[in-house]
């Protein structure tokens, strides 16, 4: 069903408990102050009550749900009551930090380390509690184990559940699970456009309620950026993510979502190593070829139907079709006993060309 948008932001919760010891005089002063405050409220209680004319202006508590968050779905309890270490990175925090990649959002999560992709583009390479999380990525509750760099333009929040969770999520590492929650249509209109001039990146977020029970939301992104002092490295990507929600009565809802993301990058070949250490070469030295490329093409379609029997009991069915393609050619500098002379556009004769292609796969 459609929900209103709220300014609340679910981030990680940290609870600290410690014994409290105060002098007797401080306790007496605090008790006196509390009694005085209660007396003051008793005198002005009538004026604090809302007038009959303002009764329709009272704000109701609302909740923000993406297409399929793990919390309140596979983990029905509240975040602070779930007996597992969970960190939720909300959309507001992602926006405030200017994060453009999933890996940027995961930097807020303790226990996550990021592997360097220098020399070969391998998509998101994340370790969770010391274990490789390649097979632990989820998108709206369904496994998203593919080789590509996940963008944050369509993320409502990111849920990181730490520890073994095979009972809930199936086969994976003992590190945990990372669930990306896509933005879902809202009951209120929304229009947001952002642009970064320095990195040439623009995003848009448009939500339109078509009727009282139907809403559509479209997120789009385009980027053409470089790396500081490395002019030969290019990051080009674009994506679009439309979603449509039907509220079928009071208890039933159907959400249709689609994500297309495409990349055409020139990867960073890095610098060579000499005697086990980085060679003393300028930062802008590029050892790849202008023909190097790393391309990805991602298409993910999701349909989710949900029926609520009561506030505490519901049933849902999710159908997913996904197609991923990934291809790259990358020339990487090798180790050498002497420091090589960098060239700006062409690889040295001892560079090794590597080609890796992952054919398209289908997941239903």
C-alpha positions, 0 to 999 in steps of 0.5 A: 500500500502507498505510504507518506514520506517522512523525514525520519532516517533509520541509521545504526543504533548504539545503546550504552548502559552504565550505572548512575551515581549522583550525590544526595543533594543533586537528587533532591534538586532534581526531584524538586524540579520535576515536581515543579514542572508537573505542577506547572503542566497541571496549571496549563494543561487545558491550554495544551490540548488541541482545539476542535478546529485543529483536530484535523491538523494533527500529524500521524506517525508514518513509516517509509518502506522500500520495495522490500526491506529485510526488517519487518519482513524476514526479521519481524521485530524492531531494530533494537529488539532483533537479537543480531547485529544490524546496521541500517544506512538511511537514504538521508545519510547517503544523500548528506554524504554525497555517496554515489556508490553502494561501497560509499554507503557501506563505509558507515558500517563497522566491520566492512572493508573494501578491496582495491580494484586497481589493475582489474575491474571486479565490481563491488569487492567487499569483505564483511567481518573478514569474509568476502561478501561477493555472494552476500549482496541482495536487492529487495530481498533477492540475491544480487550476486553479479559483477558490477559497481552498484550505484546508490541513485535508487537506494532508499536504505542499505541494511547490513545484517552481520553473522551467519544467516543461512536459515534466513538467506540461504547459502552465503558467507559467515560474514552476513548479508547486505540488502539494498532497498529500492525506492518505492512509490509514495502517496505524496508528490515528489520532485528532486533533481541534483547535479554535480558540476565537478564530476558531471553527475546528475540524478532525478527522483520524481514521484507522481500519485496517479490516483488514490491507489496508484503511484509511479516513481522514476529515478534516473542517473547519468555520470561522466567523471574522472579521477583526480590527477589521472586524466586517462581514467574515465567513469561513464554510467547511466541508469533508470529505475521506474516503479509502479505500485497498485494498492488493491483494497485495504489489504493487498498491494502490487509493486512492479520495479525495474532497474537498468544500469549501464557502464562504459569505463576506462579502468585504472591500470595502476602503477608497477611495483619494483622489488615489492614496492610501488615504483617511484613514478608520477601519480598521473602516469598511466600504464594502460591503453586507450582501448582498455574498457570495462563495460557492464549492462544490468537489467533487473525486473521485480514484481511483488504482491503482498496481502495483509491478514492483520497488522501481525500476519501477512504473506508476500510473493516476489518474482525476479528476472535479472540479466547481467553482462560484464566484459573488460580488457585491461593492460596491467603493469607487472613487477620489474627489477628496475623502475620503468619509464611511464608512457602516457598513452601506450603500455610498455612492451612487458605489459600483459593484456588480460581479457575476461568475459562473463556471459549473460545469465538469467535468474528467476 
